[in-house]
Amino acid sequence: MLTNEIIQQQLTEKFGALVYNFEEPYGMLTFVTDRDNNLKVMNFLKESEGLGFNFLNDLTAVHYPDQIGKELAVVYMLQNIQAGLRIRFKVFTDITNPDVFTATGIFETANWLEREAYDFFGVNFVGHPNLIRIMNVEEMDYHPLRKEYPLEDQTRIDKDDDMFGR
Amino acid sequence: MRPVTHNTKVKVVDAPQGFAGEGFFTTKMSEAVGLARSNSIWPLPFATSCCGIEFMATMAAHYDLARFGAERLSFSPRQCDLIMVMGTISKKMAPVLRQVYLQMAEPRWVMAVGACASSGGVFDTYSVLQGIDQVIPVDVYVPGCPPRPEAIIDGFMRIQDLIRTESIRRRESDKYKELLNSYGIQ
C-alpha cells in the first residue's frame, strides 16, 4: 500500500535536501524542489520501482509577484493510476530568467501543457520542441495571466463609460 | 365532400410608390429591387454562444423568422445577404469572421446580435474582441444579454428597412468605398 509517508521517505532518501517544504493540503502530498532538479524528480517518480507515477495530470504555472527572485512557480501534478494516488511538486524560478527544463522527454502530454504555461505566464521551457502560443493570438506580445497588469486599463477609449455604468 | 377552403389571410407586401395603368406599373428601380431584396434575405447565422440559442428560438415555429422571407438559412457565405453574428467573438476568431464576411458577395449586411458581438459585453478582457465593428462594418446592433427573439426579429426588420430604402448605387459610392477602406477592405 503506497502512502504519502512512503513516497516522502523514498524522495528524501534519493534527493536529500533537494526536496523540501513537504505538506499535505487535503491529503495530497506536495513538495518543492530546485529548478534544475525537476526532471530528475519527475523521472524518479515515474520510473522508480514501487512509485509508478506514470501519468502527468496537469502542468501549470503560478505568478507570485511578492516573492522576489522566485516569482514564477511551475506546478506538476502526477498520478499513480493503479494506486489512485496523486502528488504535486513545484519549482520556483526568477521572472527575469524564467528558464525551466521541459518535461516533454518524459511525458508527451507536457508538450501542450507547457505551451499553455508559456502562453499565459511566459515560462521558457528549455528544450521544448515547439514553444509557441497555444491559446492566444500569435501577435500578442505579453503574458496575460501574470499579475502585473491593472485590473482595467484606464487609457482605453473603446468602452463608453455611460453605457457600462462605471 | 369537404368544401375547398382557401387561406384568405395571406398577406403580401404593399407595392412601392409608382404609376399604375392598365396592364403596366412603373416605379423606381431601387424601390423594386429593395422590395425584392428585403423580403428574400438569406441569413448566415454566425452563432458562437448563447445568443445563438435565442436565434434557434427565433427561427423555430413560435417566432418563425420565415415569415419575413428568410426561410432559407445558408451556411455558405457566398450565397448570403446577411450575416448575423451572435455571441462572443474572441480575438482569435476575428480573422475567421472577417474571412467569412469577405467571402460574401455584395450587397451584404451585418447584424451584431447581443452585447458581446456589439461591444464585447461582460468580457472586458485580453482575449475577447471588443465588438465586431472593430473588424467588419455593422448595419444593425441588437442589444441584450441575450436578446429575446422579439428583439432579434426587431433587428431583422430594421435590416429589412435598410435594404428596402437603400439606393442601388450605394455600393458603388465613394462613401461606401471609404467605409470599407477604413476596415482595410478593398
Interface residues (C-beta under 8 A of the other chain):
Chain A: M135 N136 V137 M140 P144 E152 D158 K159 M163
Chain B: K91 K92 S119 G120 D124 Y126 S127 Q130 G131 Q134
